[in-house]
Amino acid sequence: MGKKTGNEKEKEDKEAFEPLSLESKAPATVVLLLSSQEEDILVKATEAIQKFAEKGEENKVTLLGIGALGPLCKLIDHSNKVIKRNALMAVGIMATNEDAVVHEFATLCLASMAVDFTCRVQINTNDGMPPLIKLLSSPDPDVAKNSLEIIFNLVQDLESLEVLHELGAIPPLLELLKSDFPVIQHLALQTFQRVTTDLETRKIFREEQGFERFMDLLDNMEFNDLHAEVLQTVSNCLGDIETLQLIHNSGGLTRLMEFILAPSSPEIQCIAIKCITRAAQSSESRDVLHEQVIERVLVELLSAADDNVKASACQAIAAISFHPGSKDRFRELEGVPIVVQLLHSESSALREAATQALSSLTHKNKANALAVHEAGGHEILIQQLSESSSSTVASSAATLSNMAEQEIIKSSILLQEGIQALVEPLVSTDTQVLKYTAMCVAQLACGNTEREKFQKAGGLEPLVNLLYSNDKEVLKHACFAVYACAGDTSCAVKMCRLGALEILQEINQSANRRSSFSELAMTSLLNSNLPVKYNRTRRLSANDIITSGFYDAGQACVGQPFLTLEELIRQPLNQKREIIVFNIPIEETVDLAEDRKPSPTEAEIGIKKVRMPPKKKKEKDKVDEEPQDILPDKSPITFGDVSLHMLIKEAKDTVFQLTDEREQYAALARLVSEAMGGAVPREKLHELGWVLHQSQLRFQLKSNVLPIGIINKGTYCHRALLFKCLADTIGKSCTLVRGDYNRAWNEVLLFKVDRENLRFSMPCRYIVDLMHRPGTLLPIDSPAAQEYQII
């Protein structure tokens, strides 16, 4: 583009309009300027009108007469803050004119603007609330209605809500309840519903006899169209214990209960009952309601014709039943069987509310739980565990858990397949359902039969999955349920296979998630599954009694799953460490007489196949059982360890002949040492040849799993395991501790005897030497004991 020529520039300058400075002394002219599109003009015009209005009442009337109010109201929403402020101040000044017409139009405009948050801020900034409160007493109903509407919108903001009572608004608001115009009455009630949420405002409301006036409205059936809104404010008042106490002292609660029982519409009755529910949220309020014998009213309402009224009554019962005395009173009034019958209702809302009531009634109250049981409630509650309503399922599980604290009720629940019915809710996504279902599982999984049923129904997997929950309550109750189920060895093994142990280890390493319940669950899992416990913790205590089927799978490796004995047997021969199994036949058919001569193969390996009685085939396999391959013919599981059986017999004969406990442990140690290759000097450990010996046994059996009785050459870890097995079998106490590099040892606890004074001193711990000087007991802190534990 080329540059502008001098002629073009000169022509453009001639066409431009010079800035115009306007001055006018005519108000009508300035009002016309309020429609300008230029902000500078609007700023000057609104400022001029504001100053003009401030000069006197006559000017305000003049501005109203020439139509200033309309354009000023539009400018209150202007984006320019100066224009907005000037316009709002002008309207506010005009509204102070005593002329009713001015008040009507000004308040009407402000009412339409007060819906907007920004406008409400401007009204408050310019102290708009005091004149509005003054106008509530205007004889003109339109002015009063408009002012009330503005105040209602203003108190939606917390700032206005908190200062309303300080400005003296409560008395004129109460007077508006007497208005002949329903629209004003409704608006006043809606305003009270909002302002009585503030504590200080409730105090003023109480001092001005506000509650009594509201109760008068409830007593007057001519105002039944106002009752719903009246009750909303009453509910706010009952939520304050100080106000509730004063209302009670003045007889207000008695009047309210009479109103609740009086014939009325179901909708109004429900709202009135919810006032009681609201009041029963604190223990102090429940004391007041119990003193008023509110239970009698609620039991009577349970027989109402309307389902919604009965549901509201059940909700109130659930709230008030947190009071121990109320629980008993409901039972004495025969309320518990009535609530149980409501569980049969076709209304899902009523069933839900009734179940919530039963959950509260039976909480820590055995008599109520028994009353529910006698009414057959447990059967319906079990059925409701499959309901679609999460609230109903959660309350049903909570009630069943409360009831199951009594053995007689627990038995009835279990007979109705209650523990199997808990499996479905365990896969819910609702935290309350999961929390109470896990709690109920913990209550019902009290015996091996119940745990087996729960396992067959597929409950262990979803239960273990709950350990991943981030909800503390769900996690706590899931851990407790795992603890209960782990009392059965098969359940403990199954949960370990599902990863429960790994999850609990992670939880117990977390500062935020760890709890006494998670530690208890892990301990229970390990105590019921000693092979896993020894693998993971490297230690078995004296209370951990080894029984047939125990096996040593070696030390745990990070990230490596723990395999069952059946899985280990199926593995082909490998270069990994051998698995040692402790296996005593349940029904031994081998004759242990000295004159019986075993076959060459049996003599070499030291085992004999056990003849087990034929088992009847079950019609149906276990639900959670996976198809298994047939075990090898020469599996250590299918063999009785004859050599071990003979060692046990010899241990009993040898040890029990001795009276001194120290000598008993020494004799058992020598027996173990002789069975495992005898004493070995420390400097000749490499000549023992145990590795080659056990490799030969594995080759002969074609298995990585070796029965402990056939091992004739063993080092520290094999001897310590055999010592623990024999000691536990014959009733002697000892520990089993795994060290590093195939080291393991046993600790025993003995009392030193002061023979002169015939007294026992404090017990001392000893390590049993099974390798170098078999039978020697090494004090736990001695250098010899330390040397025995490490290379």
Rosetta blueprint (number, residue, H / E / L):
1 M L
2 G L
3 K L
4 K L
5 T L
6 G H
7 N H
8 E H
9 K H
10 E H
11 K H
12 E H
13 D H
14 K H
15 E H
16 A L
17 F L
18 E L
19 P L
20 L L
21 S L
22 L L
23 E L
24 S L
25 K L
26 A L
27 P H
28 A H
29 T H
30 V H
31 V H
32 L H
33 L H
34 L L
35 S L
36 S L
37 Q L
38 E L
39 E H
40 D H
41 I H
42 L H
43 V H
44 K H
45 A H
46 T H
47 E H
48 A H
49 I H
50 Q H
51 K H
52 F H
53 A H
54 E H
55 K L
56 G L
57 E H
58 E H
59 N H
60 K H
61 V H
62 T H
63 L H
64 L H
65 G H
66 I L
67 G L
68 A L
69 L H
70 G H
71 P H
72 L H
73 C H
74 K H
75 L H
76 I L
77 D L
78 H L
79 S L
80 N L
81 K H
82 V H
83 I H
84 K H
85 R H
86 N H
87 A H
88 L H
89 M H
90 A H
91 V H
92 G H
93 I H
94 M H
95 A H
96 T L
97 N L
98 E L
99 D L
100 A H
101 V H
102 V H
103 H H
104 E H
105 F H
106 A H
107 T H
108 L H
109 C H
110 L H
111 A H
112 S H
113 M H
114 A L
115 V L
116 D L
117 F H
118 T H
119 C H
120 R H
121 V H
122 Q H
123 I H
124 N H
125 T H
126 N L
127 D L
128 G L
129 M H
130 P H
131 P H
132 L H
133 I H
134 K H
135 L H
136 L L
137 S L
138 S L
139 P L
140 D L
141 P H
142 D H
143 V H
144 A H
145 K H
146 N H
147 S H
148 L H
149 E H
150 I H
151 I H
152 F H
153 N H
154 L H
155 V L
156 Q L
157 D L
158 L H
159 E H
160 S H
161 L H
162 E H
163 V H
164 L L
165 H H
166 E H
167 L H
168 G L
169 A L
170 I H
171 P H
172 P H
173 L H
174 L H
175 E H
176 L H
177 L H
178 K H
179 S L
180 D L
181 F L
182 P H
183 V H
184 I H
185 Q H
186 H H
187 L H
188 A H
189 L H
190 Q H
191 T H
192 F H
193 Q H
194 R H
195 V H
196 T L
197 T L
198 D L
199 L H
200 E H
201 T H
202 R H
203 K H
204 I H
205 F H
206 R H
207 E H
208 E L
209 Q L
210 G H
211 F H
212 E H
213 R H
214 F H
215 M H
216 D H
217 L H
218 L H
219 D H
220 N L
221 M H
222 E H
223 F H
224 N H
225 D H
226 L H
227 H H
228 A H
229 E H
230 V H
231 L H
232 Q H
233 T H
234 V H
235 S H
236 N H
237 C H
238 L H
239 G L
240 D L
241 I H
242 E H
243 T H
244 L H
245 Q H
246 L H
247 I H
248 H H
249 N H
250 S L
251 G L
252 G H
253 L H
254 T H
255 R H
256 L H
257 M H
258 E H
259 F H
260 I H
261 L H
262 A L
263 P L
264 S L
265 S L
266 P H
267 E H
268 I H
269 Q H
270 C H
271 I H
272 A H
273 I H
274 K H
275 C H
276 I H
277 T H
278 R H
279 A H
280 A L
281 Q L
282 S L
283 S H
284 E H
285 S H
286 R H
287 D H
288 V H
289 L H
290 H H
291 E H
292 Q L
293 V L
294 I H
295 E H
296 R H
297 V H
298 L H
299 V H
300 E H
301 L H
302 L L
303 S L
304 A L
305 A L
306 D L
307 D H
308 N H
309 V H
310 K H
311 A H
312 S H
313 A H
314 C H
315 Q H
316 A H
317 I H
318 A H
319 A H
320 I H
321 S L
322 F L
323 H L
324 P H
325 G H
326 S H
327 K H
328 D H
329 R H
330 F H
331 R H
332 E H
333 L L
334 E L
335 G H
336 V H
337 P H
338 I H
339 V H
340 V H
341 Q H
342 L H
343 L L
344 H L
345 S L
346 E L
347 S L
348 S H
349 A H
350 L H
351 R H
352 E H
353 A H
354 A H
355 T H
356 Q H
357 A H
358 L H
359 S H
360 S H
361 L H
362 T H
363 H L
364 K L
365 N L
366 K H
367 A H
368 N H
369 A H
370 L H
371 A H
372 V H
373 H H
374 E H
375 A L
376 G L
377 G H
378 H H
379 E H
380 I H
381 L H
382 I H
383 Q H
384 Q H
385 L H
386 S H
387 E L
388 S L
389 S L
390 S H
391 S H
392 T H
393 V H
394 A H
395 S H
396 S H
397 A H
398 A H
399 T H
400 L H
401 S H
402 N H
403 M H
404 A L
405 E L
406 Q L
407 E H
408 I H
409 I H
410 K H
411 S H
412 S H
413 I H
414 L H
415 L H
416 Q L
417 E L
418 G H
419 I H
420 Q H
421 A H
422 L L
423 V L
424 E H
425 P H
426 L H
427 V H
428 S L
429 T L
430 D L
431 T H
432 Q H
433 V H
434 L H
435 K H
436 Y H
437 T H
438 A H
439 M H
440 C H
441 V H
442 A H
443 Q H
444 L H
445 A L
446 C L
447 G L
448 N H
449 T H
450 E H
451 R H
452 E H
453 K H
454 F H
455 Q H
456 K H
457 A L
458 G L
459 G L
460 L H
461 E H
462 P H
463 L H
464 V H
465 N H
466 L H
467 L H
468 Y H
469 S L
470 N L
471 D L
472 K H
473 E H
474 V H
475 L H
476 K H
477 H H
478 A H
479 C H
480 F H
481 A H
482 V H
483 Y H
484 A H
485 C H
486 A L
487 G L
488 D L
489 T H
490 S H
491 C H
492 A H
493 V H
494 K H
495 M H
496 C H
497 R H
498 L L
499 G L
500 A H
501 L H
502 E H
503 I H
504 L H
505 Q H
506 E H
507 I H
508 N H
509 Q L
510 S L
511 A L
512 N L
513 R L
514 R L
515 S L
516 S H
517 F H
518 S H
519 E H
520 L H
521 A H
522 M H
523 T H
524 S H
525 L H
526 L H
527 N H
528 S L
529 N L
530 L H
531 P H
532 V H
533 K H
534 Y H
535 N H
536 R H
537 T H
538 R L
539 R E
540 L E
541 S L
542 A L
543 N L
544 D L
545 I L
546 I L
547 T L
548 S L
549 G L
550 F E
551 Y E
552 D E
553 A L
554 G L
555 Q L
556 A L
557 C L
558 V L
559 G L
560 Q L
561 P L
562 F L
563 L L
564 T L
565 L H
566 E H
567 E H
568 L H
569 I H
570 R H
571 Q L
572 P L
573 L L
574 N L
575 Q L
576 K L
577 R L
578 E L
579 I E
580 I E
581 V E
582 F E
583 N L
584 I L
585 P L
586 I L
587 E L
588 E L
589 T L
590 V L
591 D L
592 L L
593 A L
594 E L
595 D L
596 R L
597 K L
598 P L
599 S L
600 P H
601 T H
602 E H
603 A H
604 E H
605 I H
606 G L
607 I L
608 K E
609 K E
610 V L
611 R L
612 M L
613 P L
614 P L
615 K L
616 K L
617 K L
618 K L
619 E L
620 K L
621 D L
622 K L
623 V L
624 D L
625 E L
626 E L
627 P L
628 Q L
629 D L
630 I L
631 L L
632 P L
633 D L
634 K L
635 S L
636 P H
637 I H
638 T H
639 F E
640 G E
641 D L
642 V H
643 S H
644 L H
645 H H
646 M H
647 L H
648 I H
649 K H
650 E H
651 A H
652 K H
653 D H
654 T H
655 V H
656 F L
657 Q L
658 L L
659 T L
660 D L
661 E H
662 R H
663 E H
664 Q H
665 Y H
666 A H
667 A H
668 L H
669 A H
670 R H
671 L H
672 V H
673 S H
674 E H
675 A H
676 M L
677 G L
678 G L
679 A L
680 V L
681 P L
682 R H
683 E H
684 K H
685 L H
686 H H
687 E H
688 L L
689 G L
690 W H
691 V H
692 L H
693 H H
694 Q H
695 S H
696 Q H
697 L H
698 R H
699 F H
700 Q H
701 L H
702 K L
703 S L
704 N L
705 V E
706 L E
707 P E
708 I H
709 G H
710 I H
711 I L
712 N L
713 K L
714 G L
715 T L
716 Y H
717 C H
718 H H
719 R H
720 A H
721 L H
722 L H
723 F H
724 K H
725 C H
726 L H
727 A H
728 D H
729 T H
730 I H
731 G L
732 K L
733 S L
734 C L
735 T L
736 L E
737 V E
738 R E
739 G L
740 D L
741 Y L
742 N L
743 R L
744 A E
745 W E
746 N L
747 E E
748 V E
749 L E
750 L E
751 F E
752 K E
753 V E
754 D E
755 R L
756 E L
757 N L
758 L L
759 R E
760 F E
761 S E
762 M E
763 P E
764 C E
765 R E
766 Y E
767 I E
768 V E
769 D L
770 L L
771 M L
772 H L
773 R L
774 P L
775 G L
776 T L
777 L E
778 L E
779 P E
780 I L
781 D L
782 S L
783 P H
784 A H
785 A H
786 Q H
787 E H
788 Y H
789 Q H
790 I L
791 I L
